[in-house]
Amino acid sequence: MKYGLIENILPIDTCILASKIMLQDKNYENGDLQVPVSKSFRTVTYLEVLLPVIKPKLEIFWSKMLVPTYVYSRILYPGAILEPHTDRPSCEYSVTVTLWHNYPNNFKYPIYMEGTPIDIPVACGATYKGCEIEHWREPLTGIPNNFWIQAFFHYVDANGPYADHAWDKRYT
């Protein structure tokens, strides 16, 4: 198994609160080269505190002891596209969580894992081996005031080849 969906990986209230903070946070990075039509956030504390909350569910799914590396998040707007790619070593085991959006409930914005679309409802996460699995998203449709908030929580195998990437090498 190289990817899958984990339902209710975070409490819905946590997702709503994190989204409200992100929508008000003025410390975003402009010019995200990977997804230009977005606001991106790297290693913000209000999301990093969720790494240990998510970790046990990922360890069960992958049957591995994991160590957190970092969190990256985006507010995506219509026209946002994520080109096919694989990730760097700090993303050995990843999960992308839909935190919130203002689209109709039946709207789907899947992530593709090796060509397979995976819908990610709010508070759920698609987990995958980031260094191995080519993943992408098609262009987000909608009207100008629409948004889709996604957070990426990254980990490495505590006993694997990228263990030295724990905390993205920030504390070594």
JOPE-V615576 format. One record per helix or strand of 3 or more residues. SS is the DSSP state (h for helix, s for strand). FROM is the first residue (numbers start at 1). TO is the last residue. If there is no record, write none. Layout:
# JOPE-V615576
ss=SS from=FROM to=TO
ss=SS from=FROM to=TO
This chain:
# JOPE-V615576
ss=s from=3 to=6
ss=h from=12 to=24
ss=s from=38 to=42
ss=h from=45 to=48
ss=h from=51 to=62
ss=s from=66 to=76
ss=s from=82 to=85
ss=h from=89 to=91
ss=s from=93 to=101
ss=s from=111 to=113
ss=s from=116 to=118
ss=s from=125 to=128
ss=s from=135 to=137
ss=s from=148 to=157
ss=h from=163 to=169
